[in-house]
């Protein structure tokens, strides 16, 4: 039992993710989380405004079920499999975040400076969360995939479009982390 | 009910990503600062094991549950869509510290603020399809 309560090292998590990918293919599907965002638009009636969303979303219900599964998985892991709420980030990361004004980085699972309810209810905090989400949704659909579809499946399949996308992910991520985050916090 | 297997796979996926701390904002920040091998190890080892599995798909040694050859449909080609879409996605990934999978896993964790990110991402997907004819692909 002790083993299951420890955080998974990378060499356990990576192959397990590949195994989930395998089972999806075995059952005739392809791992890709961000296409669910389009399904939500379709369910919400976006087809009235943009023709693209007129697709039959029921054909994608397997992916919605997968998504609901991830929510349940998050709940189970949090409630029963995670005795500690700390994250084992490097000492250098703790120093950098402290210098940015973050309090006790890594001592909680997420930084209060972004995810506390108090922050969410402030104008700046709300806008950061909303704009981050818009970037994720817009970018993943523009690129035709996110970390799961491009980085995991696409790279495994040696696809050039996925390599370009992942390089793009890192260009964007590095600009945000090194240049923009210090301006925001 | 035949789709229940996808629910179970999703639960497993959610537990793996939670237990590996992939869904923590801190881990994404640390990755983009090149201060730990953790995230690179996870994505890298998933890709390497994936490559091996896909080789068996290609040569037909592993077939799907109906005994058919597994064909991995390629992603859409085009430099601009993949590069610009990727960069915009990267902005969001580093800011929210979460990509689409972890966003929903964090919802299961009871993180209320992630609802704003999820609503934003659905809005983002809507905006892309509204303006896609004006964008280079």
Interface residues (C-beta under 8 A of the other chain):
Chain A: X7 X8 X9 X10 X11 X12 X13 X14 X15 X16 X17 X18 X19 X20 X21 X22 X23 X24 X25 X26 X27 X28 X29 X30 X33 X34 X36 X37 X38 X40 X41 X44 X46 X49 X50 X52 X53 X61 X62 X63 X65 X66 X67 X68 X69 X70 X71 X72 X73 X74 X75 X76 X77 X78 X81 X82 X87 X88 X89 X90 X92 X93 X96 X97 X105 X106 X109 X110 X111 X114 X115 X116 X117 X119 X120 X125 X126 X128 X129 X130 X131 X132 X133 X134 X135 X136 X137 X138 X139 X140 X141 X142 X143 X144 X145 X146 X147 X148 X149 X150 X151 X152 X153 X154 X155 X156 X157 X158 X159 X160 X161 X162 X164 X165 X166 X167 X168 X169 X170 X171 X172 X173 X174 X175 X176 X177 X178 X180 X181
Chain B: X3 X4 X5 X6 X7 X8 X9 X10 X11 X12 X13 X14 X15 X16 X17 X18 X19 X20 X21 X22 X23 X24 X25 X26 X27 X28 X29 X30 X31 X32 X33 X35 X36 X37 X38 X39 X40 X41 X42 X43 X44 X45 X46 X47 X48 X49 X50 X51 X53 X54 X57 X62 X64 X65 X66 X70 X72 X73 X74 X75 X76 X77 X78 X79 X81 X82 X83 X84 X85 X86 X87 X88 X89 X90 X91 X92 X93 X94 X95 X96 X97 X98 X99 X100 X101 X103 X104 X105 X106 X107 X108 X109 X110 X111 X112 X113 X114 X116 X117 X118 X119 X120 X121 X122 X123 X124 X125 X126 X127 X128 X129 X130 X132 X135
